């Protein structure tokens, strides 16, 4: 009898300890998002980063299980390490407007500055964030470091709530366990609510009718935000005709779309243009820009989302200096996308 009681006691203690054991995220991070706004300056052969402002973007809705991204996609890769132990706590990759611009002829003899952002979970202990540039043969070179300590919190500004209208297109559960997509309307006038709703729903429907999104529908939350615009068709955050391509659009200023996106949990951002033309652009792990009313389903899903989620290279990009070392064609899209999405859900 005593033996049974002892076994039951040990079992109860084991279950209690298992329940109380913290995850790696809970051990190392607060449930808070640190947004670091940077000014990235350089040309084809050099670059510098300067800190602008720090923001508290609210609760952290990004990855909490697979904190280290094993895929070195994009043109930059950053790591967060514990200052004292050098333990790798978090990592991710991205591409930026600058990373594309520096391959142009203009960048050979001109310096420019770009507004960029990094979002990470806020470390509990002192940490070092290191940014690496990834070259064409996958060699990384450190280009910037930033120390995150107890003083950092005092400089963080709360993100503003712009009270824009939010439409829930899909709500599958806790955003911490889902892949969260936010669709931001750009250039829709105050009297164009129905047009924005129709465009957002069109994008959502064709996305969810394409693999692997279709079979993983319950892994997603999708929200749409209509940014207030007093004039129809006025785009405040988008640059058109980028690098001389009439239908190519990117956001020169990342800070603007970030301040709107923060109103909803998001892992991926779609900037939806109020435009009848075939126009768009995307950057890995940053955003997709598209106007849906003149485009085919395949172009929207396979092309633009392929850039943002899995870092597909651009087939129509004709610059001889373009980096094709990470060219992922459409046959690889579903498999690689599933691997990336699994980082958020498995």
DADA-V105868 format. One line per field, one symbol per residue. ss: DSSP state (~ for helix, > for strand, _ for the rest). Layout:
ss->???
//
This chain:
ss->_~~~~~~~~~~~~~~~~~~~___~~~~~>>>>>>>>>>>>>>____>>>>>>>>>>___________>_______>>>>>>>_____>>>>>>>__~~~~~____~~~___>>>>>>>>>>>>___>>>>>>>>_____>>>>>>>>>___~~~~>>>______>>>>>>____~~~_>>>>>>>>__>___~~~~~~~~~~~~~~~_________~~~>>>>>>>__>_________>>_~~~___>>>__>~~~~~~~~______>>>>>>______>>>>___>>>>______~~~~~~~~~~~~~~___________________~~~~~~~~~~~~~~~~_
//
